[in-house]
Amino acid sequence: MAAPAFTVVIPARMQSTRLPGKMLADVGGKPLVAWAAERAAASGAARVVVATDHPDIERAVKALGIEACMTAESHPSGTDRIAEAARLLRLAPGEIVVNVQGDEPLIDPALVGRVAAELEARQASIATAAHPIRDAATFFDPNVVKVVLGGDGCAQYFSRAPIPYARDAFAASRERLPEGFPALRHIGIYAYWVRFLQEYTNLEPTITERFEALEQLRALGHRHRIAVALWDGPMEPGVDTAEDLERVRKRLSRPL
């Protein structure tokens, strides 16, 4: 499935709950966010833009030749920041934007193009991705977001809870997953039509979004379809903590 033309926008806030200022953390002589931008550029994107709320991030990435735009500090979610960036960049309603997180310096470029292709191939407002879960510990971890798919390959629901639930198998044991069990881990990458982004900021947050703390539930709650690309390639975790940052520094000291 060939990827259509698309723009990558990387939301990059200065503040972070667990690791403040991580976007500018030095990794091999470059800020963390620059690595994510380089990986996004390798996906075949027509354009890569860092959307930030802080002039230090803007200056740092522009010094490396990476396009940047300043967005408001007050956005409640990354999607709202992406929507503002699409307006500032004057992207047309029929264009595709892919949201790549600035703390994902090891993201596979092929995955970026894959979600853009998935969006174009289906009648959906958003596309995202999911990876098979193969062990019970991951499945029952509330920090791992799960997704259940319908027969059309679109999301029925996202949750931090263990869904779907294998009633009989888990009554006997929760130490392993039953064979053939369709457990999927959501991957936090999104492709959007710009026309959806123009609508998203006017959608009322839903109660499930608030309790689960998952912004994609707002789209589902307002009857927008989310196509899900199944990805079985390598999955490198992002940077949330100081320990994650050290791991990434070691990983990027070697050729990818």
N, C-alpha and C positions, 0 to 999 in steps of 0.2 A: 504494500500500500504506500504509494508515493506521497510525501508530505506536500501540501499546498503552500503558497506563499504565506508567511506569518511573521509577526513581530513578537519578540520576547521582551516582556517588561519584568524587571526584577525589583520588587519592593524592598527597600533597605532603610529601616528605622535605626536611629542612633540608640534609642533605649531598648533594653531587653531585660526581661524579668530575671533570668538566671545568669546572663553574661552581658552586662552593659557594654556598649561600644564594640561589640564583636565584629561588626561589619568592617571596621578598620583595623582589626587585629592583624599583626604582621604574620604572614605565612610565606616563607621563602622569599622575602623581600617585596611582597605585594600584599595589599589588603585582602582579607578573606573574600569580600564581595567581588573583587576583580577576577578571582579564580572561577566563581560561578558564572560571571559574564563571559569569560573565555570558553567555558564548556558550552554555554548557550550558543555562542557564535559558531562553534563547531557543528551544531545541529543542522546548519543550512538555513537558519533564520535570515530573513531579509534585513532585519534591523534588531539590535539589542540595546535596550535603554534601562538604566538604573533610575528608579523613581524613589527619591529620598526626601526626608524631612529635615536634613541637616546640611549646611553648607560645607562642612568638613568632608563629608562623604562625597558630595558633588565635586569638590576640588580634587579629591584624591583619585577618583575614577577618570575625570576629564584629563588629568595629567598623564594618564595611561592610554589616552585616545578612545576611551569608552564614553558613549553618549549618556547624558544624565539630564533629568528634569526635577525641579523642586516641587514638592507637593506639600499639602497641609500637614501639620503635626497631629491634628485631632481625629484622624480617620479611625473608626472603630474596628476595622478589619483590613486585611491585605487586599481584598477584592475592591473595597471602596477606594483604596489608594491606586489600584490598577485602573479603575474607572476614571479617576481624575487625570491620570497620566494619558489615557486614551483621548480624553478631551483636549488636553494641552498639546498633544502630538497631532491633533486633528485627523485622527484615523477615521475612515469611512465606516458606516454601519455594517457593511458586508465584509469587512476585514476580520482576520483572526488574530487574537492576542494570546500568547502563552505566558502564564505566570510561573516563573522559576524563582525559587526562594534563594535569597542572597547568602544563606548559611548552608547551601548545598554545593560545596566546591567540587564534589566528586560525582555529580549527577551524570548519568550516561547521556551523551548528546543524542543518541538514537531514540531514547525515551521522549525527549523534547519534541522531536519531529513526529513521533508516533501518536502523541495525543492530539497534535494539530490535524493529522490525517484522520484520526478517529472522529473528530468533530465534523470535518467536512463530509465524511462518509455516512453520517447518521443524521436524522432529523432531531437534533438536540440543541439546547442552548449552551451547554457546557460539555466538555469531555475531561475525563481524569483517568487515573490508572489504578490497577490493583495487582498485588503479587500473592501467589499461593502461600498460605500458612501451613506449615508442615509439623509443628510441634504444639503440644497442649499449653506449655508455659506461655508462649506468645499469644495463643488464642485467648487465654483467660486474663491477660495483662490489660488493665483498663487504660494504660497509656498507648496501647495499640488500637487504632481505629479500624473497625471492621466494616465491610460493605457486603450487602446481599444484592444479587442481580436478578432481574427478571429475564424471561425468555428472549427479550429483544436486545439483551446486552446492556441495558440501562439500569442504573441504580434504583433499587426499591427503598433502601434505607441505609444510613451510616450510623454506627454506634460505637461507643467505647465498651459496651457490654458484649458478651460472647454470643454473637449471632452469625448464622442460624444456630439453634440449640439442638444437639442430638439427644433427645430425651432418654431413649432406652440405653444408648451407649454410655452416656454420662451418669446415668443412675447406677451402672455397674462400676465405672471407673472414670475419673477425670485426669488420669495420668497420660493418656494417649488419645489421639484423634482417630475416629473410625475410618476405615479404608474408604476412599472415594468421597470423603466429606468436603463440601464446597466452601471451605473457610478461606476468606480473602482479606488480605491486609491492604487498606487504602494507602496509596502513595500520594503525597500532597503536592501534586502538580496539576495545573488546570489549563485548559484551552477554552477561550470564550469567543463568541461572536461579539463584535463591538456593540451591535444593537442590543444585546442582552446586558452588557455592562451599563449602557445608558439607562436601562430600566431597573437594574439591580438596586441602585442607591435609593430608589423610591419604594422598594418593597419593605413592608413591615417585618421586623424580626419575628420569628415564630417561637412558640414556647419550647419546642424540642431543641431548637438551636440554642436557646438560652441555657437550658439545663444540661445539654450534652457539650456545650461550648464548641459546636461545630458549625461554621458559617454556611457550609454547603446545604445544610438542612433548610435554610431560608429558601433556596431555589426550589427544592423538592416540595416544601410546604406551600409554595405558590404555583405548583403544577408545571414547573420547568423540568425538562428531561435532562438527565446527566448520563451521557454515554461513558462506558468504562472500557478502557483498553487493558487487556490482560497481558501482563509483563512478567516474564520468567527469567529476565536477564539479571546481572549482578545488581545488588542493592547496597549502596554505601550510605551509612547513616550521616545525618547532618550534624551541625555544631550547635549544641544547646548549653554545654557546660565547659569549664576550663579543661576537664579531662578529654572531652571531645576535641577541643582545639589542639591539644598536644598530639592526640591520635592522628588528626588530619595533617599536622606539621610533619610528622614522621612519614605518613603515607605519601605526601607530595614531595618529600625529599628524594623519592625514587621515581623512575619513569612510569607513567601511567600505561 
